[in-house]
Amino acid sequence: MSNTRHTALARIPDRMSAASYLDLVAKGAITQSGTSASDKTSKGATRASPEEDLHRSCFEWVELLTPRHPILKYLVHVPNGGARSKGEAGKLKAMGTRPGIPDFVLPRARGCWRGMAIELKSDTGRLSDDQKFWLQGLEAEDYLVSVCRSLDDFQTLVLAFLNGQATPACVERGWDASNVEPKRLGMSYQSEGKDAQHG
């Protein structure tokens, strides 16, 4: 079975349009955990939001590329979002959970980049101050960072990172050049990082 999967992966290009990818998923040519997209639909499973749909599509595409690009094994999702009870939220905070960490982080260097961080948003989604803080701080550390609103933009960004290319045109920053201070962290990148280096 694994030989069949690797043969199928060899026929899937590194770059494809979102429509082509979704077509392959619908036909069952691409599966995630042995379940095709059509199987999921037939069971009546629904997704919570357009952002969650985008998130799943992006990660399924990453999984397809990982055998050819092992560095993608280090691409992780930090599950900070979602509804939680007060007790669970307090427990996570006490364990070091910080608000605003990007949806996907790859803490490995490639080419001119020291890492990559991506925040996924729907067409109407907006960045919180905490998310702006993290993206701006990681960009200052030479990470390739962006807000991605489509699978096409996500693919373009990841492939630029993998190939060590300059910032692609699709990068959406989502913040201005001024320092963004998160409300809940109570500290800024400027005071913690840059000033500490000079002091």
C-alpha positions as CSV (number, residue, x, y, z in Angstrom):
1,M,0.0,0.0,0.0
2,S,2.8,2.4,0.8
3,N,4.3,1.7,-2.7
4,T,1.0,2.6,-4.3
5,R,0.9,5.9,-2.3
6,H,4.4,6.9,-3.2
7,T,3.7,6.1,-6.9
8,A,0.6,8.3,-6.7
9,L,2.7,11.1,-4.9
10,A,5.3,10.9,-7.7
11,R,2.5,11.9,-10.2
12,I,1.3,14.9,-8.1
13,P,3.2,18.1,-9.0
14,D,4.7,20.4,-6.4
15,R,2.5,23.1,-7.6
16,M,-1.1,22.9,-8.7
17,S,-4.1,25.2,-8.6
18,A,-6.5,25.0,-5.7
19,A,-9.2,23.9,-8.2
20,S,-7.0,21.0,-9.4
21,Y,-6.2,19.9,-5.8
22,L,-9.8,20.0,-4.8
23,D,-10.7,18.1,-7.9
24,L,-8.2,15.3,-7.0
25,V,-9.5,15.2,-3.5
26,A,-13.1,14.9,-4.7
27,K,-12.2,12.1,-7.1
28,G,-10.5,10.3,-4.2
29,A,-7.1,10.4,-5.9
30,I,-5.7,12.2,-2.9
31,T,-6.6,10.9,0.6
32,Q,-5.9,12.0,4.1
33,S,-5.6,9.3,6.7
34,G,-7.0,6.8,4.2
35,T,-10.3,8.7,3.8
36,S,-11.2,10.6,0.6
37,A,-13.0,13.9,0.7
38,S,-16.1,12.3,-0.9
39,D,-16.2,9.7,2.0
40,K,-16.2,12.6,4.5
41,T,-19.0,14.4,2.7
42,S,-21.1,11.2,2.5
43,K,-21.0,10.8,6.2
44,G,-22.4,14.3,6.6
45,A,-19.4,15.9,8.2
46,T,-19.4,19.6,8.1
47,R,-16.7,22.0,8.8
48,A,-16.9,24.8,11.3
49,S,-15.8,27.7,9.1
50,P,-14.2,28.7,5.8
51,E,-11.0,29.3,7.7
52,E,-11.0,25.7,9.0
53,D,-11.7,24.4,5.5
54,L,-8.7,26.4,4.2
55,H,-6.6,25.1,7.1
56,R,-7.4,21.5,6.3
57,S,-6.7,21.9,2.6
58,C,-3.4,23.6,3.3
59,F,-2.2,20.9,5.6
60,E,-3.3,18.1,3.3
61,W,-1.3,19.7,0.6
62,V,1.7,19.9,2.9
63,E,1.3,16.2,3.7
64,L,1.5,15.4,0.0
65,L,4.8,17.4,-0.4
66,T,6.5,16.1,2.8
67,P,8.0,12.9,1.3
68,R,9.8,15.1,-1.3
69,H,10.6,18.0,1.1
70,P,11.3,16.4,4.6
71,I,11.8,19.9,6.1
72,L,8.0,20.1,6.1
73,K,7.9,17.6,8.9
74,Y,8.8,20.5,11.1
75,L,5.8,22.6,10.0
76,V,3.5,22.6,13.0
77,H,0.1,24.0,14.0
78,V,-0.2,25.5,17.5
79,P,-3.8,24.9,18.5
80,N,-4.4,28.2,20.4
81,G,-7.8,28.9,18.9
82,G,-11.2,27.4,19.6
83,A,-13.7,27.5,22.4
84,R,-12.4,26.3,25.8
85,S,-13.8,26.3,29.3
86,K,-12.4,28.8,31.8
87,G,-10.6,26.0,33.6
88,E,-9.0,24.6,30.5
89,A,-8.0,28.1,29.3
90,G,-6.4,28.8,32.7
91,K,-4.5,25.5,32.7
92,L,-3.1,26.2,29.2
93,K,-2.1,29.8,30.2
94,A,-0.3,28.4,33.2
95,M,1.5,25.9,31.0
96,G,2.8,28.8,28.8
97,T,0.3,29.1,26.0
98,R,0.5,32.6,24.4
99,P,-2.2,34.2,22.3
100,G,-1.6,35.1,18.7
101,I,1.0,32.5,17.6
102,P,0.6,32.0,13.8
103,D,-1.4,29.0,12.6
104,F,1.6,27.4,11.0
105,V,5.2,27.7,12.2
106,L,8.3,26.1,10.6
107,P,11.3,26.8,12.9
108,R,14.0,25.7,10.4
109,A,16.2,27.7,8.1
110,R,16.1,27.4,4.4
111,G,18.0,29.7,1.9
112,C,17.7,33.3,3.0
113,W,15.0,32.5,5.6
114,R,15.4,31.5,9.3
115,G,12.0,30.0,9.3
116,M,8.4,30.5,8.1
117,A,5.2,31.6,9.9
118,I,1.7,31.7,8.3
119,E,-1.6,33.0,9.7
120,L,-4.6,31.7,7.8
121,K,-7.6,33.9,7.5
122,S,-10.9,33.8,5.6
123,D,-11.6,36.5,3.0
124,T,-13.1,38.7,5.8
125,G,-10.9,37.6,8.7
126,R,-8.8,40.2,10.5
127,L,-5.6,39.9,12.5
128,S,-5.7,40.5,16.3
129,D,-3.1,42.7,17.9
130,D,-1.5,39.5,19.3
131,Q,-1.2,38.0,15.9
132,K,0.3,41.2,14.4
133,F,2.8,41.1,17.3
134,W,4.0,37.6,16.5
135,L,4.1,38.0,12.8
136,Q,6.0,41.3,13.0
137,G,8.4,39.8,15.6
138,L,9.1,36.7,13.5
139,E,9.6,38.8,10.4
140,A,12.2,40.8,12.3
141,E,14.0,37.5,12.9
142,D,14.1,36.8,9.1
143,Y,11.2,34.5,9.0
144,L,9.1,34.4,5.8
145,V,5.7,35.5,7.2
146,S,2.4,36.2,5.7
147,V,-1.4,36.1,6.1
148,C,-2.8,33.6,3.6
149,R,-6.4,33.7,2.4
150,S,-6.3,31.0,-0.2
151,L,-4.7,27.6,-1.0
152,D,-2.9,29.2,-4.0
153,D,-1.3,31.9,-1.8
154,F,-0.3,29.3,0.8
155,Q,1.3,27.1,-2.0
156,T,3.2,30.0,-3.4
157,L,4.5,31.0,0.0
158,V,5.6,27.5,1.0
159,L,7.3,26.8,-2.4
160,A,9.1,30.2,-2.1
161,F,10.4,29.1,1.3
162,L,11.4,25.6,0.1
163,N,13.3,27.1,-2.8
164,G,14.9,29.8,-0.7
165,Q,13.4,32.5,-2.9
166,A,12.8,36.2,-2.0
167,T,9.5,37.3,-0.6
168,P,6.8,36.3,-3.2
169,A,4.2,38.9,-4.4
170,C,1.4,37.2,-2.6
171,V,2.7,38.1,0.9
172,E,0.1,39.9,2.9
173,R,1.6,41.6,5.9
174,G,-1.6,42.8,7.7
175,W,0.2,45.4,10.0
176,D,1.9,48.7,9.6
177,A,5.5,49.5,10.3
178,S,4.8,50.9,13.7
179,N,5.4,48.6,16.7
180,V,2.4,46.5,17.6
181,E,2.0,45.7,21.3
182,P,-0.2,42.9,22.2
183,K,-2.8,43.7,24.9
184,R,-2.6,40.4,26.7
185,L,1.2,39.9,26.7
186,G,1.9,43.3,28.2
187,M,5.3,43.5,26.4
188,S,6.5,44.6,23.1
189,Y,9.1,43.2,20.7
190,Q,11.0,46.5,20.8
191,S,11.5,46.6,24.5
192,E,12.2,42.9,24.9
193,G,14.4,42.2,21.9
194,K,16.1,45.2,20.2
195,D,16.6,47.4,23.2
196,A,18.0,44.4,25.2
197,Q,20.6,43.9,22.5
198,H,21.9,47.4,22.9
199,G,21.9,47.5,26.6
